Amino acid sequence: MSFAGGFDSSDAWAPPQAGDIIAEAMKKEKVLKELAASQEDLRGGVQRSLKG
């Protein structure tokens, strides 16, 4: 694939800093835990509504 003007992709990407990777992983882990907790709450609510 060629680009008009000689696009140099080596300048477009830089390696992420280590702190960024760790911070992003922690944010993702927090979101996943919140989703799992919400799923459990929803499951409990559905079970209660089906029983009574």
GULO-827537 format. One record per residue (C-alpha): x, y, z; residue in three letters. Coordinates in steps of 0.2 Angstrom, whole numbers, plus 2048, in hexadecimal, padded with zeros to 3 digits. Each point is the difference from the previous one (the first is absolute). Layout:
BEGIN
XYZALA/...
***
This chain:
BEGIN
800800800MET/8078117FCSER/7FC811805PHE/8018107F7ALA/80E80B807GLY/80A7F1806GLY/7F87FC811PHE/80D7FA80DASP/7F77F580CSER/80F7FF80CSER/7FC811807ASP/7ED7FC803ALA/8037F380DTRP/809802811ALA/8027F380DPRO/7F580380FPRO/807805810GLN/8007F380EALA/7F680A80BGLY/7F28027F3ASP/7FF7ED7FEILE/7FE7FD812ILE/7F380E802ALA/7F67F97F2GLU/8017EE806ALA/7FA806811MET/7F180A7F9LYS/7FB7F17F5LYS/8017F5810GLU/7F580C809LYS/7F38017F2VAL/8007ED7FFLEU/7FD7FE813LYS/7F280D7FFGLU/7F87F67F2LEU/8017F0809ALA/7F8807810ALA/7F28087F5SER/7FD7EF7F8GLN/7FF7F8811GLU/7F480D806ASP/7F57FE7F0LEU/8007ED802ARG/7FB802812GLY/7F280C7FCGLY/7F97F47F2VAL/8007F280CGLN/7F780980DARG/7F38067F3SER/7FD7EF7FALEU/7FE7F9812LYS/7F380D805GLY/
***
